[in-house]
Amino acid sequence: MTATHSPVDPKLLEILVCPVTKESLEYNRDQNELISVKAGLAYPIRDGIPIMLPDEARVIED
């Protein structure tokens, strides 16, 4: 089964923040993730729903 790339509501993106740093997130359309630059984490979006759990986030390597 492949991941579906559902669009995320732009209003939701405006209010979501990283649960670790409490800073704003960047939307990566290609990877379908929300990126916390400061925390170095990428939160997945599944079926249009951001999964904002640090345990579910991918660590971004430099």
Secondary structure, 3 states (H helix, E strand, C coil): CCCCCCCCCHHHHHHCECCCCCCECEEECCCCEEEECCCCEEEEEECCEECCCHHHCEECCC
